[in-house]
Amino acid sequence: MPFRKLNTPLKEALERLEIESPTPFQKKSISKIKSGANFYGIAPEGAGKTTTMIISTIQQLNSEAYMDAPRALIYVKDKESALDLEEKFKAFTRYMDLRIYCAYDEQNIDHQKDDIYAGVDIVIATPKRINKLFSITGINLGELQLMILEDAHDLLQRSAYEAIYRVSQSINKCQYLVFTENMTTKLEKLEETFMKNAIMVSIKEASA
């Protein structure tokens, strides 16, 4: 899908960041995600998975804030990954009003609860911290549109499966996106829970 089919604020962000054309992975992936399908994206580092995820999330949220409850939840493996992804998102959303929030284990959970309830659109978080917030009703998932696993091959090696599964069972209707370098047994198991009828895109080469 050429970038011209994205919404205007997103196209302006891509132009500002001098991202002129999609990688092979992005060409095969973005339109499928835009359709609303559950999605497995399998590709090596450097293929453009993270940028695909950022573009698709912003596109699905129409590049704008809406009400207070999160509409996208992105699972990452640790604090460093959360902060890195937040920075990458903010490069795209500099002139948008989308609200992005990181939740990781080292923060005060009461402060996190207050921050999230003040209004956010995208939450980037570790599974353990979301599970804890969910347990104390510290996050409202009633408006969630996207649940995303970033670097899932690594994420699910960290005993995160049960925490992610628990949250997924409390979401009424949502689009699920999984980005990984390779398919694993644990990732295949997700098809039995929330990845039903998922579309799969697999790219072997990282070169654009």
C-alpha positions as CSV (number, residue, x, y, z in Angstrom):
1,M,0.0,0.0,0.0
2,P,1.6,3.3,-1.0
3,F,1.9,5.9,1.7
4,R,-0.5,8.2,-0.2
5,K,-3.4,6.1,1.1
6,L,-2.8,7.1,4.7
7,N,-4.5,9.9,6.5
8,T,-3.2,13.5,6.0
9,P,-1.5,14.1,9.3
10,L,0.3,10.8,9.0
11,K,1.4,11.5,5.4
12,E,2.7,14.9,6.6
13,A,4.7,13.2,9.4
14,L,6.2,10.7,6.9
15,E,7.2,13.6,4.7
16,R,8.8,15.5,7.6
17,L,10.7,12.4,8.7
18,E,11.8,11.9,5.1
19,I,10.3,8.4,4.8
20,E,9.5,8.4,1.1
21,S,8.6,4.8,0.2
22,P,7.6,1.7,2.1
23,T,9.9,-1.3,2.6
24,P,8.8,-4.7,1.2
25,F,7.5,-5.7,4.6
26,Q,5.5,-2.4,4.9
27,K,4.1,-2.8,1.3
28,K,2.7,-6.2,2.3
29,S,1.6,-5.3,5.8
30,I,0.1,-1.9,6.2
31,S,-3.0,-2.4,3.9
32,K,-3.8,-5.7,5.7
33,I,-3.6,-4.1,9.1
34,K,-5.7,-1.1,7.8
35,S,-8.4,-3.6,6.8
36,G,-8.9,-4.5,10.5
37,A,-7.6,-8.1,10.4
38,N,-5.7,-9.8,13.1
39,F,-2.1,-9.9,12.0
40,Y,1.2,-11.7,12.4
41,G,4.2,-9.8,11.0
42,I,7.3,-12.0,10.7
43,A,10.5,-10.4,9.6
44,P,14.2,-9.9,10.6
45,E,15.5,-6.8,12.3
46,G,15.8,-4.0,9.8
47,A,12.7,-4.9,7.8
48,G,10.6,-2.1,9.1
49,K,8.4,-3.9,11.6
50,T,8.5,-1.1,14.3
51,T,7.8,1.6,11.8
52,T,5.0,-0.5,10.3
53,M,3.5,-0.8,13.8
54,I,3.7,2.9,14.5
55,I,2.2,3.9,11.1
56,S,-0.6,1.4,11.5
57,T,-1.4,2.4,15.0
58,I,-1.6,6.1,14.2
59,Q,-3.7,5.3,11.0
60,Q,-6.2,3.2,12.9
61,L,-6.6,5.9,15.6
62,N,-7.1,8.5,12.8
63,S,-4.1,10.5,14.1
64,E,-6.1,12.2,16.8
65,A,-7.0,12.0,20.5
66,Y,-10.4,10.7,21.5
67,M,-12.0,10.7,24.9
68,D,-10.0,9.4,27.8
69,A,-9.7,5.6,27.7
70,P,-6.7,4.0,25.9
71,R,-7.5,2.8,22.3
72,A,-4.1,1.1,21.7
73,L,-2.1,-1.1,24.1
74,I,1.4,-2.1,23.0
75,Y,3.3,-4.7,25.0
76,V,7.1,-4.5,25.1
77,K,9.6,-6.5,27.0
78,D,11.1,-3.9,29.4
79,K,11.4,-0.3,30.5
80,E,14.2,0.5,27.9
81,S,12.0,-0.9,25.1
82,A,9.0,1.2,26.3
83,L,11.0,4.4,26.5
84,D,12.6,3.8,23.1
85,L,9.2,3.1,21.4
86,E,7.7,6.2,23.1
87,E,10.4,8.3,21.6
88,K,9.8,6.8,18.1
89,F,6.1,7.4,18.4
90,K,6.6,11.0,19.4
91,A,8.7,11.7,16.3
92,F,5.6,10.8,14.3
93,T,3.0,12.5,16.5
94,R,4.8,15.8,17.1
95,Y,2.1,17.8,15.4
96,M,-0.8,15.5,16.4
97,D,-2.7,15.5,19.7
98,L,-2.4,11.7,20.3
99,R,-1.5,11.0,23.9
100,I,1.2,8.4,24.5
101,Y,2.0,6.9,27.9
102,C,4.7,4.4,29.1
103,A,3.9,2.1,32.0
104,Y,6.7,0.0,33.4
105,D,7.5,-1.7,36.7
106,E,9.8,0.9,38.3
107,Q,7.1,3.6,38.4
108,N,4.7,4.3,41.3
109,I,1.6,2.4,40.3
110,D,-0.8,4.9,41.9
111,H,0.7,7.7,39.9
112,Q,0.4,5.5,36.8
113,K,-3.3,4.9,37.5
114,D,-3.9,8.6,37.9
115,D,-2.0,9.4,34.7
116,I,-3.9,6.9,32.6
117,Y,-7.3,7.9,33.9
118,A,-6.4,11.6,33.1
119,G,-6.6,10.5,29.4
120,V,-4.3,8.6,27.1
121,D,-4.7,7.2,23.6
122,I,-1.7,4.8,23.4
123,V,-0.3,2.8,26.3
124,I,3.2,1.2,25.9
125,A,3.8,-1.2,28.7
126,T,5.4,-4.3,30.1
127,P,3.0,-7.3,30.6
128,K,3.7,-7.4,34.3
129,R,2.8,-3.8,34.9
130,I,-0.4,-3.9,32.8
131,N,-1.5,-7.0,34.6
132,K,-1.0,-5.3,37.9
133,L,-2.8,-2.1,36.7
134,F,-5.6,-4.3,35.4
135,S,-5.9,-6.1,38.8
136,I,-6.5,-2.8,40.6
137,T,-8.8,-1.4,37.9
138,G,-6.1,1.1,37.1
139,I,-6.7,0.9,33.3
140,N,-10.0,1.0,31.4
141,L,-9.8,-1.3,28.3
142,G,-13.4,-0.8,27.3
143,E,-12.5,1.4,24.3
144,L,-9.5,-0.6,23.2
145,Q,-9.2,-1.0,19.4
146,L,-5.6,-2.4,19.1
147,M,-3.6,-4.8,21.2
148,I,-0.1,-5.2,19.9
149,L,2.9,-7.4,20.8
150,E,6.2,-5.8,19.8
151,D,9.2,-8.1,19.5
152,A,7.0,-11.0,20.4
153,H,9.7,-13.6,19.9
154,D,11.5,-12.1,22.9
155,L,8.5,-10.8,24.8
156,L,6.9,-14.3,25.3
157,Q,10.2,-15.8,26.5
158,R,9.9,-13.6,29.6
159,S,6.9,-15.5,31.3
160,A,4.6,-12.9,29.8
161,Y,2.1,-15.3,28.2
162,E,-0.3,-15.6,31.1
163,A,-0.4,-11.9,31.8
164,I,-1.2,-11.1,28.2
165,Y,-3.7,-13.9,28.0
166,R,-5.5,-12.7,31.1
167,V,-6.0,-9.2,29.7
168,S,-7.0,-10.5,26.3
169,Q,-9.9,-12.4,27.8
170,S,-11.4,-9.2,29.2
171,I,-11.5,-7.3,25.9
172,N,-14.8,-7.5,24.0
173,K,-13.7,-6.6,20.5
174,C,-10.2,-5.7,19.4
175,Q,-7.7,-6.0,16.5
176,Y,-4.6,-7.9,17.5
177,L,-1.2,-7.4,15.9
178,V,1.9,-9.5,16.6
179,F,5.4,-8.4,15.3
180,T,8.2,-11.0,15.6
181,E,11.5,-12.0,14.1
182,N,10.4,-15.7,14.0
183,M,7.4,-17.9,14.8
184,T,7.6,-19.8,18.0
185,T,5.4,-22.4,19.7
186,K,4.1,-19.8,22.1
187,L,3.1,-17.5,19.3
188,E,1.4,-20.3,17.5
189,K,-0.6,-20.9,20.7
190,L,-2.0,-17.4,20.5
191,E,-4.2,-18.6,17.5
192,E,-6.2,-20.7,20.0
193,T,-7.0,-17.6,22.1
194,F,-7.2,-14.2,20.5
195,M,-5.4,-14.5,17.1
196,K,-8.2,-16.3,15.3
197,N,-8.3,-15.9,11.5
198,A,-5.1,-13.9,11.5
199,I,-3.4,-12.8,8.3
200,M,0.4,-13.6,8.2
201,V,3.1,-11.7,6.4
202,S,6.5,-13.2,6.4
203,I,9.6,-11.5,4.9
204,K,13.0,-13.2,5.0
205,E,15.2,-10.3,4.0
206,A,15.7,-7.1,5.9
207,S,16.8,-4.9,2.9
208,A,14.3,-2.3,1.7
